[in-house]
Amino acid sequence: MAYATLDELRGRLDWEPDEDELRIAAGALDDASDLAATYGRDWPEDTAPRLVKTLVLKSAARYMRNPNGYTQSRAGDETLAWSDIGRDGGTVYFSREEIRLLEELAGRKRGITSVAVFAWGTKPGGRSVAGRVPVDYSPASPFPMFVDEAGPW
C-alpha cells in the first residue's frame, strides 16, 4: 500500500535506477507510506490528499539520493559525517515540518485544550446539587457536591 508509484519516484530522481535500486525504491515508498499513515492517518490510496503523495515521494527520493544519511564525504583521507537527524540517518524519514503537515492533514491538532470534567456517576449538563459543603479557604462560597441515583454522595 504505497501512496505513490515507482514511476512517480523515478521522475524525481536524476538518474535511471537499475533493478536493485528499483527494489530498494519500492521498499522506500512502502516505508514512507507507512510513516505517513502513522503520523497522519490511514488514508485510502485513491483518496489520500495530494500533499501526502508529495511528502511520500520527497522522503523516498531523499533516501534514494543518500541512503546512508551522509552530510559530508571526502575521498582523500576517507572522511564521512552524518547530520544531526540521529536515528533517522540512513532510513526513510520525515522532517519535523513534514510530520506537522501530515498531522494537520489528518486533523490532529497539537497544543493545549480544555475538557469538561464531571463527577463520577453524574450526567453532563443535567447535574443536580444535593448540597454544598463548607471549605476552609472560602466560607462564603461552599463547594457543591453532586448526587447520583444511588445516594447523595
N, C-alpha and C positions, 0 to 999 in steps of 0.2 A: 504494500500500500504506500506508494510514493506520491507526493503532491506534484511532482514534476517528472518529466521523461528524460531518458538519456540523450535524445536529440536536442532537447532544450538546453541541457547541460553542455553538450558539445558546442552549441552556439556561443557559450560564454568562455570557452577555452580558446587559447590562441595557438593550439596545435591539434593535430588529429590523433586522438588516443588509440593505442594498439589494443589488442584483445585483453591483456592483463589489466591495463588501465581502465577499460570499459567495465570489467568485472568489479574493480575497486570503486569506480564511479557509481555503479548500481548500488553497491553497499552504502556508499556515502549518501546517496539520495534517500535510501531507506532509513538510515540513521538520522539524517536531518529531518525527515518527515516524522519519525517517532518523537524526536525532540520538540518539533513544532506542535505536535498533538499534546505533549506533556506540558509545555509552557503555555499553550493556548487552550485548545480543546480538540476533541476528536472529530474534526470536520469530515463529512463525506467528501471523497476525492473530487467529485464533479461539482460540488457547491462550495468548495473552500474559497475564501477570499483571494483575490489576485495577489495581494501582498504576501500571503502565506507561501504561495508558489515562488515569488520573488526571493523571499528570505531563505527558503529551502535551497534554491539554486545558488544563491550567494554563498551560503555556508558550504555546500558541496564543492563549488568551484574554488573557494578559499582552501579547502582541504586538498583538492586535486593539484593546485598550484604549489602547495607547500605542505606535503603530508607529514613532515617531521616537526613542523612548527618553528623552523629556524627564523631568526631575525638578522643573523649575520653569519657569513661563511667566507673563509679565506682559504685559498689553495696552498699558499706558501708554507706556512707553519701549521696548517691544519687547525684553524680556529673556528669553532662553532659557538653560537649563542642562541638562547631561547628568550622569548619575551616574558612578560610578567603575567601571561594568561594562565600560568600554573598548570593544574591538572588537565586543562583543555589542550595543551600543546600536543600536537600530533594526533588530534582527534577531530571529528566533526563537532563544531560548537557554534553557539550563537553569542554575540556580544551582549552586554547589558542592555544596550539600546534596542537590539533586535528582540530580546526577551520581553522588554517593556512593550514593544509594539504587538507582539503575539498575545500578551496578557490583555492589552486593550482591545484587540480584535475579538477576543473570547469574552469580553465583558467583565473581566476581572479588574477590580479597582484596588489599588494599594492605598494604604493610609488608615486614618483613624475613623471609626464610625461609632454610632451610638445604637444601642439596642434597648428595647423595653424589657424591664425586669418585673416579674410578678411573683408574689408569694406562692409557695407550693400549694397546689390544690385549688387555687382561685382561678377565676375566669378573667381573661383580659377584657378590660373595659366595663365589665359588669361586677365589679367588686362591691361588696357591702361591708361597711365598717362595723365591727362588733363593739368596738370601744377604742379608747385611747389610753395609753399607759404613760405615766409621768416619766420624764427623763431629767437627769441631773443637770444637763447643760442648758436647758431652756424650759423652766417650769411653766412659762406662759403658753407654750405650744407643745402639748403632749404628742407622742408618736402614735400613729394609727396602727391598730392590729386588725388584720383581715380574717374573716371567717371562711370556713368551707361547710359543706353539708354535714360533716361528721361531728363537728364541735366548734366551740368559739375560738380555740387557739390552734 
